[in-house]
Amino acid sequence: MRSAPADEAARAYRRGAVFLDIRSRAAHRRDGLDTSRSLPLQAIQGGALPEGVLPDQPVYLVCERGLLSELAGLYLEQAGYFEVHNVLGGLRALRPLL
């Protein structure tokens, strides 16, 4: 897993990269990024994988501060995804750059 600084993640977001919000579905509905997908950490821990995302496709994981998304990234790597990026500072760092 790679750590992605918020400025790098913002550029990837503007280019249309896949962003997974690993917070609860309610939190994602309330204030998630417009084009991000919801895939809660609990679902990932239960074996859920991002639909339509290939293992070699870059995917950026976000939570509020970047801590839980790092854990989610470890689960995705164990499932065979190898282009996983954890957004450093999470949504708090990313939002002001978008």
SEKE-849055 format. One record per residue (C-alpha): residue in one letter; y, x, z; chain; residue number from 1. Coordinates in steps of 0.02 Angstrom, whole numbers, plus 50000, padded with zeros to 5 digits. Layout:
<nuza res="A" y="Y" x="X" z="Z" chain="A" n="NUM"/>
...
This chain:
<nuza res="M" y="50000" x="50000" z="50000" chain="A" n="1"/>
<nuza res="R" y="50174" x="50058" z="49960" chain="A" n="2"/>
<nuza res="S" y="50329" x="50028" z="50062" chain="A" n="3"/>
<nuza res="A" y="50468" x="49961" z="49951" chain="A" n="4"/>
<nuza res="P" y="50648" x="49982" z="50008" chain="A" n="5"/>
<nuza res="A" y="50749" x="49822" z="49996" chain="A" n="6"/>
<nuza res="D" y="50855" x="49884" z="49850" chain="A" n="7"/>
<nuza res="E" y="50699" x="49925" z="49748" chain="A" n="8"/>
<nuza res="A" y="50623" x="49757" z="49792" chain="A" n="9"/>
<nuza res="A" y="50783" x="49668" z="49739" chain="A" n="10"/>
<nuza res="R" y="50773" x="49750" z="49567" chain="A" n="11"/>
<nuza res="A" y="50590" x="49699" z="49552" chain="A" n="12"/>
<nuza res="Y" y="50633" x="49521" z="49604" chain="A" n="13"/>
<nuza res="R" y="50768" x="49509" z="49470" chain="A" n="14"/>
<nuza res="R" y="50641" x="49571" z="49342" chain="A" n="15"/>
<nuza res="G" y="50522" x="49429" z="49391" chain="A" n="16"/>
<nuza res="A" y="50394" x="49522" z="49496" chain="A" n="17"/>
<nuza res="V" y="50272" x="49422" z="49602" chain="A" n="18"/>
<nuza res="F" y="50335" x="49397" z="49780" chain="A" n="19"/>
<nuza res="L" y="50222" x="49324" z="49913" chain="A" n="20"/>
<nuza res="D" y="50300" x="49251" z="50069" chain="A" n="21"/>
<nuza res="I" y="50171" x="49273" z="50205" chain="A" n="22"/>
<nuza res="R" y="50262" x="49168" z="50334" chain="A" n="23"/>
<nuza res="S" y="50209" x="48988" z="50366" chain="A" n="24"/>
<nuza res="R" y="50224" x="48864" z="50224" chain="A" n="25"/>
<nuza res="A" y="50359" x="48772" z="50324" chain="A" n="26"/>
<nuza res="A" y="50462" x="48932" z="50341" chain="A" n="27"/>
<nuza res="H" y="50442" x="48965" z="50155" chain="A" n="28"/>
<nuza res="R" y="50500" x="48789" z="50112" chain="A" n="29"/>
<nuza res="R" y="50647" x="48804" z="50232" chain="A" n="30"/>
<nuza res="D" y="50718" x="48970" z="50173" chain="A" n="31"/>
<nuza res="G" y="50601" x="49064" z="50058" chain="A" n="32"/>
<nuza res="L" y="50659" x="49152" z="49901" chain="A" n="33"/>
<nuza res="D" y="50674" x="49035" z="49752" chain="A" n="34"/>
<nuza res="T" y="50533" x="49108" z="49648" chain="A" n="35"/>
<nuza res="S" y="50423" x="49175" z="49786" chain="A" n="36"/>
<nuza res="R" y="50252" x="49100" z="49819" chain="A" n="37"/>
<nuza res="S" y="50189" x="49047" z="49989" chain="A" n="38"/>
<nuza res="L" y="50029" x="49129" z="50050" chain="A" n="39"/>
<nuza res="P" y="50030" x="49131" z="50241" chain="A" n="40"/>
<nuza res="L" y="49957" x="49279" z="50333" chain="A" n="41"/>
<nuza res="Q" y="49829" x="49164" z="50417" chain="A" n="42"/>
<nuza res="A" y="49765" x="49110" z="50245" chain="A" n="43"/>
<nuza res="I" y="49752" x="49291" z="50188" chain="A" n="44"/>
<nuza res="Q" y="49658" x="49336" z="50348" chain="A" n="45"/>
<nuza res="G" y="49540" x="49192" z="50305" chain="A" n="46"/>
<nuza res="G" y="49504" x="49266" z="50134" chain="A" n="47"/>
<nuza res="A" y="49632" x="49176" z="50025" chain="A" n="48"/>
<nuza res="L" y="49696" x="49276" z="49877" chain="A" n="49"/>
<nuza res="P" y="49852" x="49251" z="49772" chain="A" n="50"/>
<nuza res="E" y="49810" x="49134" z="49628" chain="A" n="51"/>
<nuza res="G" y="49843" x="49203" z="49456" chain="A" n="52"/>
<nuza res="V" y="49881" x="49379" z="49518" chain="A" n="53"/>
<nuza res="L" y="49772" x="49518" z="49449" chain="A" n="54"/>
<nuza res="P" y="49719" x="49660" z="49565" chain="A" n="55"/>
<nuza res="D" y="49819" x="49786" z="49463" chain="A" n="56"/>
<nuza res="Q" y="49976" x="49678" z="49454" chain="A" n="57"/>
<nuza res="P" y="50121" x="49730" z="49567" chain="A" n="58"/>
<nuza res="V" y="50145" x="49608" z="49710" chain="A" n="59"/>
<nuza res="Y" y="50282" x="49616" z="49841" chain="A" n="60"/>
<nuza res="L" y="50250" x="49547" z="50015" chain="A" n="61"/>
<nuza res="V" y="50389" x="49478" z="50123" chain="A" n="62"/>
<nuza res="C" y="50405" x="49408" z="50297" chain="A" n="63"/>
<nuza res="E" y="50560" x="49397" z="50405" chain="A" n="64"/>
<nuza res="R" y="50568" x="49582" z="50453" chain="A" n="65"/>
<nuza res="G" y="50428" x="49669" z="50358" chain="A" n="66"/>
<nuza res="L" y="50304" x="49690" z="50500" chain="A" n="67"/>
<nuza res="L" y="50177" x="49552" z="50468" chain="A" n="68"/>
<nuza res="S" y="50185" x="49579" z="50280" chain="A" n="69"/>
<nuza res="E" y="50121" x="49755" z="50310" chain="A" n="70"/>
<nuza res="L" y="49968" x="49681" z="50395" chain="A" n="71"/>
<nuza res="A" y="49945" x="49558" z="50251" chain="A" n="72"/>
<nuza res="G" y="49951" x="49704" z="50130" chain="A" n="73"/>
<nuza res="L" y="49806" x="49788" z="50218" chain="A" n="74"/>
<nuza res="Y" y="49701" x="49631" z="50194" chain="A" n="75"/>
<nuza res="L" y="49746" x="49621" z="50010" chain="A" n="76"/>
<nuza res="E" y="49703" x="49803" z="49985" chain="A" n="77"/>
<nuza res="Q" y="49533" x="49773" z="50065" chain="A" n="78"/>
<nuza res="A" y="49510" x="49630" z="49941" chain="A" n="79"/>
<nuza res="G" y="49539" x="49751" z="49795" chain="A" n="80"/>
<nuza res="Y" y="49725" x="49735" z="49759" chain="A" n="81"/>
<nuza res="F" y="49800" x="49907" z="49733" chain="A" n="82"/>
<nuza res="E" y="49979" x="49872" z="49679" chain="A" n="83"/>
<nuza res="V" y="50034" x="49800" z="49846" chain="A" n="84"/>
<nuza res="H" y="50213" x="49832" z="49904" chain="A" n="85"/>
<nuza res="N" y="50278" x="49790" z="50077" chain="A" n="86"/>
<nuza res="V" y="50465" x="49753" z="50075" chain="A" n="87"/>
<nuza res="L" y="50544" x="49860" z="50211" chain="A" n="88"/>
<nuza res="G" y="50655" x="49756" z="50323" chain="A" n="89"/>
<nuza res="G" y="50583" x="49595" z="50251" chain="A" n="90"/>
<nuza res="L" y="50690" x="49449" z="50201" chain="A" n="91"/>
<nuza res="R" y="50829" x="49503" z="50319" chain="A" n="92"/>
<nuza res="A" y="50855" x="49661" z="50217" chain="A" n="93"/>
<nuza res="L" y="50819" x="49583" z="50048" chain="A" n="94"/>
<nuza res="R" y="50925" x="49425" z="50049" chain="A" n="95"/>
<nuza res="P" y="51097" x="49511" z="50053" chain="A" n="96"/>
<nuza res="L" y="51048" x="49608" z="49896" chain="A" n="97"/>
<nuza res="L" y="51003" x="49456" z="49790" chain="A" n="98"/>
